[in-house]
Amino acid sequence: MSDLNRGIMKFKGADKPVVVAVSAVIILSSIAILIMWALNSAYAI
């Protein structure tokens, strides 16, 4: 069992590169959306 198959992602195949890439894209895009929302709320861009 790899280290990626522990913690939150406790399902079979959690260490596949496709699953890791998709989850990374989702997390990074949500962070970018939150930053853009914060900038739009704070400043009139």
C-alpha positions in Angstrom: 0.0 0.0 0.0 1.4 3.4 -1.0 1.3 6.5 1.1 -1.3 8.0 -1.2 -3.8 5.2 -0.3 -4.0 6.4 3.3 -5.7 9.4 5.0 -8.6 11.0 3.2 -8.3 9.0 0.0 -9.0 5.5 1.4 -10.1 3.7 -1.7 -8.6 1.3 -4.1 -6.7 3.0 -6.9 -6.1 6.3 -5.0 -2.5 6.2 -6.0 -3.2 6.3 -9.7 -1.6 9.3 -11.4 -4.9 10.2 -13.1 -6.7 10.3 -9.8 -3.9 12.4 -8.2 -3.9 14.8 -11.2 -7.6 15.3 -11.2 -7.7 16.0 -7.5 -4.8 18.4 -7.8 -6.5 20.3 -10.6 -9.8 20.5 -8.6 -7.9 21.8 -5.5 -5.8 24.3 -7.3 -8.7 25.6 -9.4 -10.9 26.1 -6.2 -8.0 28.0 -4.6 -7.7 30.2 -7.7 -11.5 30.8 -7.7 -11.4 31.8 -4.0 -8.5 34.2 -4.6 -10.3 35.8 -7.6 -13.5 36.1 -5.6 -11.5 37.8 -2.7 -9.8 40.2 -5.0 -13.2 41.1 -6.7 -14.7 41.6 -3.3 -11.9 43.8 -1.9 -11.1 45.8 -5.0 -13.1 47.0 -8.0 -11.3 45.2 -10.7 
